[in-house]
Amino acid sequence: MNDPQFTFSLEQQDDYAFLVRFDNDLPALLTDEPPPLGGNAGPNPARLLAAGVANCLGASLLFALRKFRNEPGRIVATVTVQMGRNEQKRLRIARMDVALRFGAPAAQMAQLERILATFEDYCVVTQSVQAGFPVGVTVQDGSGARLK
């Protein structure tokens, strides 16, 4: 993901289910909310965000290990998301914990201490979520008039 900008679309399919059409010829992905709102036909946004964080951390660890010619074996990431309510009693992601595991013994890894101290710094998604970022929002009606 070296693109400085990317755009893709989501189109409502049924109630809270949306079809995500990516910009780079990837297969479409159906998202949905769990009951009682949706039909649980696909991952919801909180799960997608957690998957993005865990995937990015796993990829960053793999890159850092391979940079020093390590062969870590298969990397497995397990993500646990704690949901909570904010001051206004609105549901939010309160905490996310990602456990990464690689298959090879640590003793076989060169520069492991250095890798473990720095690999998170290169995870675009995790660092963005942790630091917070602006999200611009616009709203248009059916005629294309900008409402917000």
C-alpha positions as CSV (number, residue, x, y, z in Angstrom):
1,M,0.0,0.0,0.0
2,N,2.4,2.6,-1.2
3,D,-0.3,4.7,-3.0
4,P,-0.5,8.2,-1.6
5,Q,-4.2,8.1,-2.0
6,F,-6.8,5.5,-2.9
7,T,-10.6,5.5,-3.5
8,F,-13.1,2.7,-3.5
9,S,-16.9,2.4,-3.1
10,L,-19.4,0.7,-0.9
11,E,-23.0,0.1,-2.0
12,Q,-25.9,-0.8,0.2
13,Q,-27.2,-4.2,-0.6
14,D,-29.8,-4.9,2.0
15,D,-30.5,-3.2,5.3
16,Y,-27.0,-2.8,6.9
17,A,-25.1,-5.0,4.3
18,F,-22.8,-3.2,2.0
19,L,-20.8,-4.5,-0.9
20,V,-17.2,-3.1,-0.9
21,R,-15.8,-2.7,-4.4
22,F,-12.1,-2.1,-4.1
23,D,-10.1,0.0,-6.6
24,N,-7.4,-2.5,-7.6
25,D,-9.3,-5.4,-9.1
26,L,-9.7,-7.2,-5.8
27,P,-12.8,-9.3,-5.3
28,A,-15.7,-7.5,-3.8
29,L,-16.4,-7.9,0.0
30,L,-19.8,-8.0,1.7
31,T,-19.9,-6.3,5.1
32,D,-22.8,-6.4,7.5
33,E,-23.8,-5.7,11.1
34,P,-24.6,-8.4,13.5
35,P,-28.2,-8.9,14.7
36,P,-30.4,-7.2,15.7
37,L,-29.5,-4.6,13.0
38,G,-28.1,-6.7,10.3
39,G,-28.0,-10.3,9.2
40,N,-24.3,-11.0,10.0
41,A,-23.7,-11.8,6.3
42,G,-20.1,-10.5,6.5
43,P,-17.6,-8.8,8.8
44,N,-18.7,-5.5,10.4
45,P,-16.6,-2.3,10.4
46,A,-15.1,-3.0,13.9
47,R,-13.9,-6.4,12.7
48,L,-12.5,-4.9,9.5
49,L,-10.6,-2.3,11.5
50,A,-9.2,-5.0,13.9
51,A,-8.3,-7.2,10.9
52,G,-6.4,-4.3,9.3
53,V,-4.5,-3.6,12.5
54,A,-3.6,-7.3,13.0
55,N,-2.7,-7.8,9.4
56,C,-0.5,-4.7,9.3
57,L,1.3,-5.7,12.4
58,G,1.9,-9.2,11.1
59,A,3.2,-7.9,7.8
60,S,5.5,-5.4,9.5
61,L,6.9,-8.1,11.7
62,L,7.5,-10.4,8.7
63,F,9.2,-7.6,6.8
64,A,11.4,-6.7,9.7
65,L,12.4,-10.3,10.2
66,R,13.1,-10.9,6.6
67,K,15.2,-7.7,6.3
68,F,17.8,-9.5,8.4
69,R,17.4,-12.7,6.4
70,N,15.4,-14.5,9.0
71,E,13.0,-17.2,8.0
72,P,10.3,-17.0,10.7
73,G,7.9,-19.6,9.3
74,R,4.2,-18.9,9.3
75,I,3.0,-15.8,11.2
76,V,-0.3,-16.0,13.1
77,A,-2.0,-13.0,14.5
78,T,-4.8,-13.2,17.0
79,V,-6.7,-10.0,17.7
80,T,-9.0,-9.4,20.7
81,V,-11.2,-6.3,20.7
82,Q,-12.8,-4.9,23.8
83,M,-15.9,-2.9,23.2
84,G,-17.1,-0.2,25.6
85,R,-19.1,2.9,25.9
86,N,-17.9,6.5,25.9
87,E,-19.1,9.3,28.1
88,Q,-22.2,9.7,25.9
89,K,-22.9,6.0,26.3
90,R,-22.1,5.3,22.6
91,L,-20.5,2.0,21.7
92,R,-16.8,2.3,20.8
93,I,-13.7,0.2,20.4
94,A,-12.2,0.6,23.9
95,R,-9.1,-1.5,23.4
96,M,-7.4,-3.8,20.9
97,D,-4.8,-6.4,21.7
98,V,-2.9,-8.3,19.0
99,A,-0.9,-11.4,19.7
100,L,1.6,-12.3,17.0
101,R,3.3,-15.7,16.8
102,F,5.9,-16.9,14.3
103,G,6.8,-20.6,13.7
104,A,10.6,-20.6,14.0
105,P,12.5,-20.6,17.3
106,A,13.5,-17.2,18.5
107,A,17.1,-18.4,18.9
108,Q,17.3,-18.7,15.1
109,M,16.4,-15.1,14.5
110,A,19.1,-12.6,13.9
111,Q,18.7,-9.1,15.4
112,L,15.5,-10.1,17.1
113,E,15.8,-7.5,19.9
114,R,16.2,-4.7,17.4
115,I,13.3,-6.0,15.3
116,L,11.0,-6.3,18.3
117,A,11.8,-2.8,19.4
118,T,11.0,-1.2,16.0
119,F,8.6,-3.2,13.8
120,E,5.5,-1.6,15.2
121,D,6.8,1.8,14.0
122,Y,6.4,0.7,10.4
123,C,2.8,-0.5,10.7
124,V,0.8,2.2,8.9
125,V,-2.6,1.1,10.2
126,T,-1.7,0.6,13.8
127,Q,0.2,3.9,14.1
128,S,-2.6,5.8,12.4
129,V,-5.2,4.3,14.7
130,Q,-3.1,4.9,17.8
131,A,-2.3,8.5,16.8
132,G,-5.8,9.4,15.6
133,F,-6.5,11.0,12.3
134,P,-9.0,13.4,10.8
135,V,-11.9,12.0,8.9
136,G,-13.6,14.3,6.5
137,V,-17.3,13.7,6.0
138,T,-19.6,14.9,3.3
139,V,-23.3,14.1,2.7
140,Q,-25.2,14.5,-0.6
141,D,-28.8,13.8,-1.4
142,G,-30.1,11.9,-4.5
143,S,-29.7,14.9,-6.8
144,G,-26.1,15.3,-5.8
145,A,-26.7,18.4,-3.6
146,R,-24.2,18.6,-0.8
147,L,-25.9,18.6,2.5
148,K,-22.9,18.5,4.7
